[in-house]
């Protein structure tokens, strides 16, 4: 079973990835092709966070699984937005 601390740490890491990616998306909309490296890095961070959430869900209880699922939805939504506005 996943510990509360491990879930909290993962959720914090995911929030950091989301914040960074939202910043890169905003910059990408302003600068278009000028920050492609950072934009790609943000997409990779989101993907890694998503995979970590899926992995952690295997050892989580029902309540933790719900938290992880909600975070996965947020990540997926931002990933889709970044793909649709890919620079």
C-alpha positions as CSV (number, residue, x, y, z in Angstrom):
1,X,0.0,0.0,0.0
2,X,1.2,3.5,-0.8
3,X,2.0,5.7,2.1
4,X,0.3,9.1,2.6
5,X,3.7,10.7,2.3
6,X,4.6,9.1,-1.0
7,X,1.2,10.1,-2.4
8,X,1.6,13.7,-1.2
9,X,5.1,13.8,-2.7
10,X,3.9,12.6,-6.0
11,X,1.0,15.0,-6.1
12,X,3.3,17.9,-5.3
13,X,5.7,16.8,-8.1
14,X,2.7,16.7,-10.4
15,X,1.6,20.1,-9.4
16,X,5.1,21.4,-10.0
17,X,5.0,19.9,-13.5
18,X,1.6,21.3,-14.2
19,X,2.8,24.8,-13.1
20,X,5.9,24.6,-15.2
21,X,4.0,23.3,-18.3
22,X,1.3,26.0,-17.9
23,X,4.1,28.6,-17.9
24,X,5.7,27.1,-21.0
25,X,2.3,27.0,-22.7
26,X,1.8,30.7,-21.9
27,X,5.3,31.5,-23.2
28,X,4.8,29.4,-26.3
29,X,1.7,31.4,-27.1
30,X,3.6,34.6,-26.9
31,X,6.9,33.5,-28.6
32,X,5.7,30.7,-30.8
33,X,8.8,28.8,-32.0
34,X,11.4,30.5,-29.8
35,X,11.1,28.2,-26.8
36,X,10.6,24.8,-28.4
37,X,13.2,23.1,-26.2
38,X,11.6,24.2,-22.9
39,X,8.1,23.5,-24.4
40,X,9.2,19.9,-25.2
41,X,10.8,19.5,-21.8
42,X,7.5,20.6,-20.2
43,X,5.6,18.0,-22.2
44,X,8.1,15.3,-21.2
45,X,7.7,16.3,-17.5
46,X,3.9,15.9,-17.8
47,X,4.3,12.5,-19.5
48,X,6.6,11.3,-16.7
49,X,4.3,12.6,-14.1
50,X,1.4,10.8,-15.7
51,X,3.3,7.5,-15.8
52,X,4.3,7.9,-12.2
53,X,0.6,8.5,-11.2
54,X,-0.4,5.3,-13.1
55,X,2.3,3.3,-11.3
56,X,1.4,4.6,-7.9
57,X,-2.3,3.9,-8.5
58,X,-1.5,0.2,-8.4
59,X,-0.5,0.3,-4.7
60,X,-3.0,3.0,-3.6
61,X,-6.2,2.6,-1.6
62,X,-9.5,3.8,-3.0
63,X,-9.3,7.3,-1.7
64,X,-5.7,7.7,-2.9
65,X,-6.6,6.3,-6.2
66,X,-9.3,8.9,-6.6
67,X,-6.8,11.7,-5.8
68,X,-4.4,10.2,-8.4
69,X,-7.1,9.9,-11.0
70,X,-8.1,13.6,-10.6
71,X,-4.5,14.6,-11.0
72,X,-4.1,12.4,-14.1
73,X,-7.2,14.2,-15.6
74,X,-5.5,17.6,-15.0
75,X,-2.3,16.4,-16.6
76,X,-4.1,14.9,-19.6
77,X,-6.1,18.1,-20.2
78,X,-2.9,20.2,-20.2
79,X,-1.1,17.6,-22.4
80,X,-4.0,17.8,-24.9
81,X,-3.9,21.6,-24.9
82,X,-0.2,21.6,-25.4
83,X,-0.5,19.2,-28.4
84,X,-3.3,21.3,-30.0
85,X,-1.2,24.5,-29.7
86,X,2.1,22.8,-30.4
87,X,4.8,25.2,-31.6
